[in-house]
C-alpha cells in the first residue's frame, strides 16, 4: 500500500486509512456514481471526501503501477500545484493506492469536503437562474486566468467547477483533477477548453464576448472560434452515441 499525506492531516492518518479499508460499508455517497465512487465522511471536526477510482483493466493496471501515475496520485499532485498557482480546489489531504504483483488494484483520493452553492451546470442551463449572466462572465474571467497561468483543465465540464457565491462575487473551485496539462496555451487550446461546457448559443455568446474582452480580440472572432470547437466536440459526442446505439441494436 502506498500512502502519501498532507502534513496538516498526518494526525488523522490511521483514522483515514480505517475509512478507506471500510469504504464499501460506510460513508454517504455523493454525485454521479457511474464510473468512480465519492463518499462523504466525518473526521474530527471536519468533513472529508474519499474518491475511489474504478479499478483499471488488466493492461491499464500494469501501466499505472509501472509507467504512469495513478489517477489518485495525479489528483493529489495537481491539487497541490493549483493551490501553489493561487487556484481554488478543495484542500488535498492524501492519496492511497493498493498494488499486487505489479498491478494497480485500487486508488483513493482524499480531500476536504466543500459546501458550495451551485456548479456551472446550473448557471448555464437557465439564464434567469440567480444572477447567471454575471456568474457566467465571472466564470469566463476565471477560465481566462487559468489559461494565462498555463493550466489546461482537460475535464473542464459543467459539473467540475464548484461555485460559492458571495454578495457580488464568486469563488470557483476545480474538482475531478486527474486530467490536466501545464503549458503555454495557444488560442486554439483556449477555445477547445470551452468545448465541453455548453452548446447553448446564448451562453456561448456571453462567454465568448467576455473572453474577447479579456484577451483583446473582437467579439465575433472569439465567438466563431469557440463555436467551431464546440461543434467539433458535439459531433464527436453524437457520433459515439450513434455507434453505441447501433452496437446495442445488433
Secondary structure, 3 states (H helix, E strand, C coil): CEEEECHHHHHHHHHHHHHHHCHHHCCEEECCCCCCEEEEEEECCEEEEEEEECCCCHHHHHHHHHCCCCHHHHHHHHHHHHHHCCCCCCCEEEEEEEEECCEEEEEEEEEECCCCCEEHHHHHHCCCCCCHHHHHHHHHHHHHHHHHCCEEECCCCCCCEEEEECCCCEEEEECCCCCEEECCCCHHHHHHCCCCCCCCHHHHHHHHHHHHHHHCCCHHHHHHHHHHHHHHHHHHHHHHHHHHHHHHHC
